[in-house]
Amino acid sequence: MPVNRNALIRYKTIDACLRNRYKRWTLDMLIDTVSDALYEYEGIDKGISRRTIQADIQMMRSDKLGYNAPIVVVERKYYTYEDPNYSITNIPLSDQDLHRMNEAVEVLKQFKGFSHFNKLNEVVQKLEDHVYAASHKQRPVIDFEKNEDLKGLEHLDTIYHAITQKMTLDISYQSFKAKAANRFFFHAWWLKEFKNRWFVVGVRGNKQDITTLALDRIVEVKATEEVPCRENNSLHPEDYYKEVIGVTVSQTRPANVRIWISKQHAPYVETKPLHSSQELIERTEEGIVVQIKVQLNFELEKEIMGFGEGMKVLAPERLRKRIKYKMLMAAQLYEEVEEEQKEAAPEVQED
């Protein structure tokens, strides 16, 4: 049963009163104390009725919230706990609570790459230890995609703090095409994660064009105050990636991409759209046709090719030809492997 904030404040205040054995608590005293607490924490100056406090006491006595509080009335007037050591804060966690805590721990652990969350990491560790002890190493029910050996994660913290503290980055960067690393100043605006890879987005030196750098291609990086930081005052990541799949954004206009999807693959695309602009154009016995409005980029091509024979580009023509060419090159590679295997196979001697 969900508990709202005001009710929780009332329960905790009543609990604090009843744990104080140096006072004899009448119903009127409980009402006054709870009213003061609500005014202090929530600014509520309306008095609490006797009926509300009586209902709270009955709720605390019941097992609806798992409290089962041993509240007794002494001399038909004074409220107290029969067990002097009882408190609603000491009740054991239920199995459902342990499940939820375990799932929350798994979610919070995804932030462990940032030292900004060091204090949070300590809390997560305590939670994890508590859940472990309470549930006897219960198997997790959530498993996140992660790659512990991914290069570049060691740079996350430096870049994150440079962005939040408005500092410029001094970067040594080597792209996959470059023979050697190149050093330059970079004004980072935000971090982007896609397909379990991390990128930093901003502008390079005095240039105006927005640049995306892969963290796994950064050789060395440090924050510096040598060059004033060029801040991002207008561009929002959600708007920047609105017309693309992935991280590659260009100045080109988005195209209407029409794709045929086989009957076997259609449910995957319908339940997990390729893009937010996706709309169903046609449905037949053989499959479906959908249309998305996106820029043509590398990530779009990879997404389409990932479906193999289950997906065919109908438009635009330039994208269809490019996918066709890549598929033919892939088929040729397999043909070359088969030829090599035939040549390496031992000849069979005829009798």
N, C-alpha and C positions, 0 to 999 in steps of 0.2 A: 504494500500500500504506500503510495507516494506521500511524503510529508512536506507541507509548505514551510517556508522560512519562519513565519510567525509562530506556527505550531511548534516547530523545533525549538525556538527560543523559549516558549512557555514550558516545554518538557524539561529542558536543561535547567531552567530557573527553579522549577519545582524540585528537580533532582538535587540541585545545590542546597536548597533549603532543607530538605529532608535528611541530607547527609550531615547537616550541622546539628549535632546532638546537644549543643549548649543552649538551644532555644526550643521552646515548645510552640509548634506552629499550628495556629488556628486557620480555618478556611479564609477568614478576613485578612490575616497576615500574608497568606500565600497570594491572595488577590492583589494586595498592595505591592508586594515585591515583584510579581509578574508584570503588573502595570508599569512599574518603574523601569524594568528591564526592556519592555517594548518601546518605551519612550526614549531610552538611552540608545538602543541599537537601531530602531526604525523610525523614531520621531513620531510615534503614535501616542497621542495624548488622550485618546478616548479610553475610559475605564473598561476593565475586563469584567464581565458578568460572573456571578456565582455559578451559573449554569455552565459557562465555558470551562471554568477551572474544575468543576466536578466531572465534566465530561473528559477533560484531560487526565484526571486521576484514574478514571475508569479505563481509559485507553492505555495508560501506562501499566495498569494492573493486568491487562489482557495480553494475549500472545499475538495480537494482530501486527504489532511492530517488533515482536520478539523480545519485548522488555520483561514481561511477567514480573513486574515490580512488586515486592512484598510490602505494599503500603497498608498500614493498619491505623486505626483510630483509637487513641488511648483516652480513657475517661470520657468517651463519647464527645470529645472536643478537639484533641490534639492529634495532628497527623505526623507520622514518622515511618521509618523503615523498620520492619521487624528484624531484619538482618542489618546490624550496624555497618557491615563492610560492603553492602550492596550499593551499586551505582549503575545507571543506564549506560554509562561510558565503559563499563567493564564487561558487558555481555559478550559472549563469544560470537564470532562470525558464523553466519549460516553458510551452507554449501553454495547457495546462490550468490551470497556476498563474495565468497572465495573465487567463484567463476568470474564474476565481474572484475574483481581486483586483478586477477591473473590476466584478463584481456587488457585491462588498462595498463598494466605493467608492460605488456608486449608493445602497445602503442607508444608509450613514453620512451621506450628503449630505442626507438627509431631516431631520437634526437642526440644520441650519444656522440656523434661526430663533432658537435659544437661545444667548446669549452664554456660558452655562454650559459649552457645548461648544466654546469658542473654541480651546482647546488641541487638542481632537479635530479641529476644522476644519483646523488646521495639518497634522495627521497625514494627514487625508483629502487635502489638497492635495498633499502629498508623494507619497502613494500614487497619486493621479491623474496627477501628472506622470510618475512612474515607469512606470505602466501605459501612458501615452501614448507615452513614448519607446520602450518595449519592444515595443509592439504596433502602432506606426505608425498611431495614431488608429483603432483598431479600433472598429467600430460596437457600441454597447451592446446587450445582449440582455435587459435589464430596463428597463422604462419605468414609473415610478410616476405615479399621478394627482397632479397638483399645479396650483396656481393662483398664479403669482408675483405677480399684481396684487390678491390678496385683501386687503381692508382688515382692520386689527386685528392683523396679524402683528407689527407693531412693538411691541405691548404684551406679547407672549409672555414676553420676558425679565424685565420688571418683575414680572409676576404670578408667574412661576416662582420667582424669588428671594424674593418675599414669602412664598410658601408654605413653601419650604425653610428660611427664616430666621424663620418664625413672626411675621410682621409683618402689620399691618392695611393694607388698601388704601383710599386716598382716591380715589373714582371719580366722574367726571362721565359720566353715561350717558343716552343718548337712544334709547328704543325706537322702532320703526317707527311706533307709534301716537301717540307724544308729540310735541307741537308744539315743545317746548324741552327741553334737557338738564336732568337732575336730579342733584344732587351728594349723595353719602352715603358712609358708611364700610362697607366690605365685608370680611368675614373669609373669605378664599379657602381652600378645602380641597383641590381638585384641578382640573386642566385636562382637558378632554374634547374629542376630535376626532371629528367625524361628518360624512360626506359632504364632506370637504375644508373644513369650517368649524370654527373653534375656539370653545370655550365655557369659562367659569370657573364652578365650582360652589362654593357656600358659603352663608353666612347674612349677611343685611343688618342692620347696626347691632345693636340689641338684640332683633330678632325671632327667632322660633324656626324658622319655616318655611325649608326649604332652597330656595335660589334659583339659577337658571341664567342667566347673562348671556352674551350673544354678544359676542365680542371686536370684531366689526366695528361694533357700536353704541356702543363706548366712545369718548368724545370725548377724555378725558384721564384718566390714572391715575398714581398714585405711591404708594410704600410709606411708611408713617408709623408712628412709635412713640407718637403722641399718644393713641391708644386701644389698650389691651391686646388682643392677638389672642385670639379664641375658637377654641381648637383642636378638631380633629376627633379624638375619642378612641375612637370605636366604629364609625363607618360606613365600609364598604368600597365603593369604586365598583362592583366586580363584583356585590355584593349589591344595590346601589341600582338598577342597570339590569337586573336579572335578569328583570323582568316587562314590559319595554318594548322597543319598536323606536325607536331614536333617542335624544333627550336630554330629552324632555318627560315628567317623572315627576309623578304626582299621588297623592292619598291614596285614590283609587278602587280597588276590587278589580279584578283582571284578569278578562277575559271570555273565554269559549270562542268564538273566532272561526273559523267554518267557511267555507271558500272553495272555489268550483269554479274549476278552471284548465283551459283548453282543451288539446287534445292537442298543439298546436304550442308552447305555452308551458310545458307540464308538465316537460319535461327541465330547464329553467332553474331551476324552483322545487325540483325534487327534488335537483339537484346543489348548489344554493346555497339552503338553507332560509331562509324568511322570518324564522324565529326558532328558537332552540334547542329550544323546546317542540314544534316541528312534528311531526305524525304523520299518516301516510297513512290516510284513512278508507275511500276507495272508488276503484276504478279501472275505467273503462269505455272503450269505443271512442272516445267523444267527448272524454274527458279524465280528470282525477282530482279528488278532493275531499280537502283537507287541513284539519287543525285546529291552531290555535295558541292558547296561553293568554297573552294580553297585555292591558295597559291600552289603552283606546281613546284615541289621541292623534293629533295632526296628522301626525306622521311615518308612522304606520300608514296613514292615508288617502292620503298621497302615494305610498307604496309600492304600494298597491293600484291607484290610478289610473294609475300608471306603466305598468301592463300593459294598459291600455285595454280593448279588447273581449275580451282573453284571460283576464280574471279577473272573477268575479262573487261577491259576498258573499252567503252563504246565511243566516248568523246571526252576531251578533244582529240583530234587526230594526232597531234604531235606527241601527246602523252601515250596514246595507243602504240604508235610506232616505236617509241623509246622502250616501253615495256616489252614489246615483241622482240626487239633487238636483244635486250638483256636475257630474255628467256631462251632465244636461239643460242646465245653465247654460253649459257649455262648447259644447254643440251649438248653443245659441242664439247664441252669439258668432259661430260660423261662418256661421249663417244670416244674421246681420246683415251680415257682410262680403260675402256673396254678393249680398244685396239692394243694398248700396252699389255694388258693381261693376256690377250691372245698370243702376242709375240713372245711373252715370257713363259707361256705354258709349254711343257715338254711335248715333243711330237710323238704320236702313237705309231709304233712300228706295225706294219701289216704283215701277216704271215704269208 
